[in-house]
Amino acid sequence: MSTSNTHRAINAVWRIESAKIIAGLARIVRDVGLAEDLAQDALLAALEQWPEQGVPENPGAWLMAAAKHRNPGSLTAFPTFGTSLPEKGVFGNSYSSPRTIRVSRRQV
């Protein structure tokens, strides 16, 4: 595939897949701006690699995987399942333990 054909393929894939990629990344990183930056970095990687290596079988999945690997530190900096919010320091120093958060129940 020639370089101009590859660039046309990348353009078509980006138009079709970019919204899905950004939405998926935003769910992971919880920041739309960062998700857009990661997706655009993946697009640049595609522009560099695909003319030499060819367009992959599933270009949308390739872009998503490349975007996830662009900035691995940012993807691990968010709370994960199985970790309580107080352990992550979400509530600050005053609520350092889950035991300090109490909810009283009143009968109405």
N, C-alpha and C positions, 0 to 999 in steps of 0.2 A: 504494500500500500504506500503510495507517495505521501510526502509530508503534507501537501495541501489537502489530500483526502483524509489523512489522519486528523488534521486540524478541524475539518468539517465534521468528522465523526465526534471529536471531543466537544465541539460546539453543540451538536445535537444532543449528545448524552447529558451535557451540563444543563441544557434547557429543560430536559425531561426530568432529570434526577436531582437537581440542586435543591429544590424545596424539600424533598424527602430527606436528603442528606442533612440539611441544616436543621430540620425538625428533629431528626433522630439524635443529632449531636447536642441540640439544645436540651433534650430530655436527659442526656448523660451529664453534661457540664452545668446545666441550669443557668446558662448565660447565652442569650441569643447572639450577642456581639462576638463572643469567643467562638461560638459555633460557626458563625459566618467566616471568621478568620481561619479556623481550621479547615473548613470546606474549601476556601480559596487557596490555601496552601496545598491541599490535595489536588486542586485543579492545576496549579503550577507544576506539581510533580508529574501529573499526567502529560502536560505539554512538553515536559523534558523527556519523559521515559517512553511514551507511546510511539513517537515517530521512530525510535530505534528498535523497540521490542514488539511493536504492534499493539493493536487494541485488544484488551483481554476479552474473554468470552462473556463475562458479566461485568461491564464497565461501571455500573452503578455500585455494585458491591466492592469493586476495587477502589473507587473513590471514597466510599465510606470507611473501608479499612485503612486507607492511606490517611484520611482525616483523623481517625482515632489514634494513629501512630505518630502524627505530626508533633504533638505536645503531650507526651505521656504523663508528665508531672501534673498537668491540670486535670487529667481524668481521674487521678487517684486522690485528689485533694478534697473530695466530697464525701459526705457520709454514705456509708453502705448499709445494706440490710444487716441486721444482727448487731449493730452498734447503736447504743442509745444516744440521743441528742446530748444529754449532760456529759457523757464520756467524751464527746467531741468538743465540748466547751461552748456549745451553742448558746447556753443561757448565761455565760460569763462566770465569774468567780463566785458570785453569791449563790449560785445553784450548781455546785460542783458534784453533788451526789443525787441520784434519783430519789433517795430517801428524804431529801429536804423539800421535795415538791409534794405538797399535800393538798388535797381537795376535800373540803368539808361538804357533807350532804345534809341538806335541810329538807324537812318534809314540808310540802306546801299545803 
